[in-house]
Amino acid sequence: MTRDRRQLARPAEESAVRPVLDAGLGAWLFGSLHRSGQRAKAERYVRGLLSVRGRKTLRSVAAQVDGPAAQQNVHHFISTSPWAWMPVRHALARHVLRTQAPEAWVIRPTLIRKAGSHSVGVDRRSLSPGRTVNAQYAVGTWLASARSAIPVDWQLCLSARWLADPLRQRAGVPADTASGTAEECVREAVAHLVALGDESCRPVVVDVADVDAVSVARFLASLGLPFVVRVGPEAQLRLDRAALPRYGNLERAAGELAELLPRLRREVNPGDGPATAVAIPVAAPPSRGDGMLLLGEWSPVGNARRGLWLTNARAPSLVPALRLTRLPGVVARDFAAVSERVGVRDFGGRSFPGWHRHITLASVAHLVAVLDAQTVPAGVT
């Protein structure tokens, strides 16, 4: 494990993160909180997430920051205080865009298991055929590079029962919230990143199994965004007859198409070792004239297929597109090494706004942990 990974794999001590926060980061991230008391509470909550050992519950964070008597104040600040979380997320995203040189946006889901059934958004979720658990299903938006990944936005997928009274009212779910399915959450995540304007112009990598990949790809293409979307082997695709006239309008499952055209395969090295890849032109989304490619990749050992993706990258850009497909792995790595350590999974309350405020401040804590690791002097372990 490298020095950076060792540093990220444990919560930072408050003394270590104080210089980062005092350097103006807190003022930048929490500038939308108009009252100085709210900004101070937000910074103290982040410090608590970084320094508390074990689960980061409202009670444990309150005890760490201000002592046991502060629990009611912390609960109010997170669950019922009216401050808006989206301006904080936008400030977080802009800071990461300007300082961390991310290569792409990565949209990826996570299952947050819960012991009971009362936390907001909890339902019986399937882990595998015949195996279900109580869990929340969230879709995270990350800014990622080969070096690090930082979460900047989250959607909590809510089933129909959470979008209907009395649960909606009890959990404080706004009346206009409609993020029920995974695909709706992905579309909402994309809308949020587009709202950042010109700063959002980076490729979008979508690695979410429970969506219609073709529909998501068409949606991204309609917005003029470069994209790479994981597609299941069973998805039906049609060859682009204009690009491959000899094959006609052949329509097959994505997995079959990837196997049927071995003459289009080539050896590549995306930077992490050799692989075999194929880029097959498939029917363009009806909303734009640009075509899509079905991107398939096989490992050199055992010729096992690594994945299938839809992209609007050009065929000569095959290696850059394949590099983008590595970024969900960086997200998974940093989620385990950093996000879980700062309590992303730990909110156990019934409040929908409380969940969003907690996970927003946990995302800020993730950034602080990354910055802290980047500033550790050489030779320090």
C-alpha positions in Angstrom: 0.0 0.0 0.0 1.4 3.4 -1.0 1.9 6.3 1.4 -1.2 8.1 0.0 -3.4 5.0 0.3 -2.2 4.4 3.9 -3.1 8.0 4.7 -6.5 7.8 3.1 -7.4 4.5 4.7 -7.8 6.0 8.2 -9.7 9.0 9.5 -7.5 12.1 9.8 -6.9 13.6 13.2 -8.5 17.0 13.8 -5.1 18.6 14.3 -4.1 17.3 10.8 -7.1 18.7 9.0 -7.3 22.1 10.8 -4.8 23.8 8.5 -6.8 22.6 5.4 -10.0 24.0 6.8 -8.5 27.2 8.1 -6.8 27.9 4.7 -10.2 29.1 3.4 -11.7 25.8 2.2 -14.5 26.0 4.7 -15.3 29.6 3.7 -15.5 28.6 0.1 -17.5 25.4 0.5 -19.9 26.8 3.1 -20.3 30.4 1.7 -23.9 29.7 0.8 -24.7 29.2 4.5 -25.6 32.8 5.3 -25.2 32.7 9.1 -21.8 32.4 10.7 -23.2 29.9 13.2 -24.3 27.6 10.5 -20.9 27.7 8.8 -19.2 27.0 12.1 -21.5 24.0 12.7 -20.8 22.6 9.2 -17.0 22.8 9.8 -17.3 21.2 13.2 -19.5 18.4 11.7 -16.8 17.7 9.1 -14.1 17.6 11.7 -16.2 15.1 13.7 -16.6 12.9 10.6 -12.9 12.9 10.1 -11.9 12.2 13.8 -14.7 10.0 15.2 -13.7 6.3 15.4 -16.2 3.8 14.3 -19.7 4.7 13.0 -20.3 8.4 12.4 -23.8 8.7 13.9 -25.3 12.1 14.9 -24.7 11.1 18.5 -21.0 10.1 18.1 -20.2 13.2 16.0 -22.0 15.5 18.5 -20.0 13.9 21.4 -16.7 14.3 19.6 -17.3 17.9 18.6 -19.2 19.6 21.4 -19.8 16.9 24.0 -22.9 14.8 24.7 -25.1 17.8 25.4 -24.7 18.9 21.8 -26.7 16.0 20.3 -29.9 18.0 20.0 -28.2 20.9 18.3 -26.4 18.5 15.8 -29.7 16.7 15.1 -31.4 20.0 14.4 -28.6 21.2 12.1 -28.6 18.0 10.0 -32.2 16.9 10.1 -34.5 20.0 10.4 -32.4 23.1 9.8 -33.4 24.7 6.5 -30.0 25.2 4.9 -29.8 24.0 1.3 -27.3 21.3 0.3 -27.1 21.8 -3.4 -25.1 25.1 -3.2 -22.5 23.3 -1.0 -22.3 20.5 -3.5 -21.8 22.9 -6.4 -19.0 24.7 -4.5 -17.5 21.3 -3.8 -17.6 20.3 -7.4 -16.1 23.6 -8.6 -13.3 23.3 -6.1 -12.5 19.8 -7.3 -12.7 20.8 -10.9 -10.2 23.7 -10.4 -7.7 21.9 -8.1 -7.7 18.1 -8.8 -7.7 17.9 -12.6 -10.4 15.3 -12.9 -10.7 13.4 -16.2 -14.4 12.7 -16.1 -17.6 12.5 -14.2 -18.4 9.0 -12.9 -22.0 8.1 -12.0 -22.1 4.9 -10.0 -24.5 3.3 -7.5 -24.0 2.1 -4.0 -26.2 -0.1 -1.8 -26.3 1.0 1.9 -27.4 -1.8 4.1 -29.5 -1.0 7.2 -30.3 -3.2 10.1 -33.9 -2.0 10.3 -36.5 -0.7 7.9 -37.1 2.8 9.3 -34.2 4.8 7.7 -35.3 7.0 4.8 -35.4 5.2 1.5 -34.9 1.7 2.9 -36.5 -1.2 1.1 -35.9 -4.9 0.5 -33.1 -4.8 -2.2 -31.8 -7.8 -4.1 -28.1 -8.7 -3.7 -28.4 -11.9 -5.9 -31.2 -14.3 -6.9 -32.9 -15.4 -3.8 -31.0 -13.0 -1.5 -32.3 -9.7 -0.3 -31.4 -7.2 2.4 -32.8 -4.0 3.9 -30.9 -1.2 2.2 -30.9 2.2 0.7 -30.0 2.6 -3.0 -28.1 5.7 -3.9 -26.5 7.0 -7.0 -23.3 9.0 -6.6 -21.7 11.5 -8.9 -17.9 11.6 -8.7 -15.1 13.6 -10.2 -12.4 11.1 -10.9 -8.9 10.7 -12.3 -6.5 7.8 -12.3 -5.1 9.3 -9.0 -8.3 9.9 -7.0 -12.1 10.1 -7.0 -14.2 12.5 -5.0 -18.0 12.4 -4.6 -19.7 15.7 -5.3 -23.4 14.8 -5.6 -25.9 12.1 -4.6 -29.3 10.9 -5.4 -31.4 8.7 -3.1 -33.6 6.3 -5.1 -37.0 6.2 -3.5 -39.6 3.5 -4.2 -43.3 4.3 -4.7 -44.1 3.8 -1.0 -41.6 6.5 0.0 -43.1 8.9 -2.6 -46.6 8.5 -1.2 -48.0 9.7 2.1 -47.7 9.0 5.0 -44.0 8.1 4.5 -43.3 11.0 2.2 -44.6 13.5 4.7 -43.0 11.8 7.7 -39.6 11.7 6.0 -39.8 15.3 4.7 -39.5 14.3 1.1 -40.3 17.4 -1.0 -43.5 17.1 -3.1 -41.6 17.5 -6.4 -39.2 14.7 -5.7 -39.6 11.9 -8.3 -36.3 10.0 -8.2 -37.7 6.5 -8.0 -35.8 4.3 -10.4 -32.1 4.1 -10.9 -32.5 5.6 -14.4 -34.4 8.6 -13.1 -31.6 9.1 -10.5 -29.0 9.0 -13.3 -30.9 11.5 -15.4 -31.2 13.8 -12.3 -27.5 13.4 -11.6 -26.7 14.5 -15.2 -29.0 17.5 -14.9 -27.2 18.6 -11.8 -23.7 18.4 -13.4 -25.0 20.2 -16.5 -26.2 23.0 -14.2 -22.6 23.8 -13.5 -22.3 25.3 -17.0 -19.1 25.3 -18.9 -17.2 23.9 -16.0 -19.1 20.6 -16.5 -17.6 19.8 -19.9 -15.9 16.5 -19.2 -16.8 13.0 -20.3 -19.6 11.3 -18.3 -19.0 7.6 -17.4 -22.1 5.8 -16.3 -21.6 2.5 -14.6 -25.1 1.6 -13.3 -26.4 -1.9 -13.9 -30.1 -1.2 -13.3 -30.7 1.2 -16.2 -31.5 1.0 -19.9 -28.0 1.8 -21.2 -29.2 2.7 -24.7 -31.8 5.1 -23.3 -29.1 6.8 -21.1 -26.7 7.0 -24.0 -29.3 8.7 -26.1 -30.1 11.1 -23.3 -26.4 12.1 -22.9 -26.0 12.4 -26.7 -29.0 14.7 -26.8 -27.2 17.0 -24.4 -24.1 17.0 -26.5 -22.0 15.3 -23.8 -19.1 12.9 -24.4 -20.0 9.6 -22.7 -19.1 6.1 -21.9 -22.0 4.0 -20.6 -21.7 0.4 -19.4 -24.2 -1.8 -21.3 -25.3 -5.3 -20.4 -24.6 -8.2 -22.9 -28.4 -8.7 -23.4 -29.1 -5.2 -24.6 -30.4 -5.2 -28.2 -28.3 -3.1 -30.7 -28.4 -2.6 -34.4 -25.3 -2.2 -36.5 -24.8 1.2 -38.2 -25.3 0.2 -41.8 -23.7 3.3 -43.1 -20.4 2.4 -41.4 -20.6 -1.4 -42.0 -22.7 -1.8 -45.2 -21.7 -5.4 -45.8 -23.5 -6.5 -42.6 -26.8 -4.8 -43.4 -29.1 -4.0 -40.5 -27.9 -6.8 -38.3 -29.5 -6.6 -34.9 -28.2 -8.7 -32.0 -27.6 -8.6 -28.3 -24.6 -6.5 -27.4 -22.6 -9.5 -26.2 -23.3 -11.4 -29.4 -22.3 -8.4 -31.6 -19.0 -8.1 -29.7 -18.2 -11.7 -30.4 -19.4 -11.8 -34.0 -16.9 -9.4 -35.6 -13.4 -10.6 -34.6 -11.9 -8.9 -37.7 -12.5 -5.5 -36.0 -10.5 -6.4 -32.9 -7.2 -4.9 -32.2 -4.5 -5.0 -29.5 -4.3 -2.0 -27.3 -2.7 -0.8 -24.1 -4.8 1.7 -22.1 -2.0 2.2 -19.6 -2.5 -0.7 -17.3 -1.4 -3.6 -19.5 -2.3 -5.1 -22.9 -5.8 -6.0 -23.9 -7.9 -6.8 -26.9 -10.6 -4.4 -27.9 -13.3 -3.9 -30.5 -15.2 -0.8 -31.5 -18.4 -1.6 -33.5 -20.5 1.2 -34.9 -24.1 0.9 -33.9 -27.3 2.8 -34.7 -27.1 6.5 -33.9 -29.5 7.9 -31.3 -32.5 9.4 -33.2 -32.0 12.8 -31.6 -28.5 13.4 -33.2 -26.6 12.4 -36.3 -23.5 11.3 -34.4 -23.1 7.5 -34.2 -22.3 5.4 -31.2 -19.7 2.7 -30.8 -20.1 -0.6 -28.9 -16.8 -0.9 -27.1 -15.8 -4.4 -26.0 -12.6 -5.5 -24.2 -11.0 -8.8 -23.5 -8.1 -9.6 -21.1 -5.0 -11.3 -22.6 -5.2 -14.0 -19.9 -7.9 -16.5 -20.7 -9.5 -14.2 -23.2 -12.2 -13.3 -20.7 -14.4 -10.3 -21.6 -13.9 -7.4 -19.2 -16.8 -5.3 -20.2 -19.1 -3.8 -22.8 -19.7 0.0 -23.1 -21.5 2.4 -25.4 -19.6 5.6 -26.3 -19.8 8.4 -28.7 -16.0 8.6 -28.9 -14.5 8.2 -32.4 -12.8 4.9 -33.2 -9.3 6.5 -33.3 -10.0 7.5 -29.6 -10.4 3.9 -28.5 -7.6 4.0 -26.0 -8.8 7.3 -24.2 -12.3 5.8 -24.1 -10.9 2.6 -22.5 -9.0 4.6 -20.0 -12.3 6.2 -18.9 -13.7 2.7 -18.3 -11.0 2.3 -15.5 -12.4 5.2 -13.5 -15.3 3.4 -11.9 -12.6 1.1 -10.4 -10.9 4.2 -8.9 -14.3 5.3 -7.5 -14.8 1.8 -5.9 -11.3 2.0 -4.4 -11.7 5.4 -2.9 -15.3 4.7 -1.7 -13.9 1.9 0.4 -10.7 3.7 1.5 -12.1 7.1 2.2 -15.9 7.5 1.9 -16.7 4.6 4.2 -14.2 5.9 6.7 -15.8 9.3 6.9 -19.3 8.0 7.4 -21.0 8.2 4.0 -23.1 5.1 4.9 -23.7 6.0 8.5 -26.8 8.2 8.6 -29.6 6.3 10.3 -32.3 8.9 10.5 -35.7 9.0 8.9 -35.2 12.5 7.5 -34.8 12.9 3.7 -33.2 16.3 4.1 -31.1 14.9 6.9 -29.7 12.2 4.7 -28.8 14.7 2.0 -27.1 17.1 4.5 -25.1 14.3 6.2 -23.9 12.8 2.9 -23.0 16.3 1.6 -20.8 16.9 4.6 -19.4 13.4 4.4 -18.4 14.2 0.8 -16.7 17.4 2.0 -14.9 15.2 4.6 -13.8 12.9 1.8 -12.2 15.9 0.0 -10.4 17.0 3.1 -9.0 13.6 3.7 -7.7 13.5 0.1 -6.2 17.0 0.4 -4.6 16.0 3.7 -3.0 12.9 2.1 -1.7 15.0 -0.7 0.0 17.4 1.7 1.8 14.8 3.9 5.5 15.6 3.7 7.7 13.1 1.8 8.9 10.3 4.1 6.0 10.5 6.5 4.0 7.3 6.7 
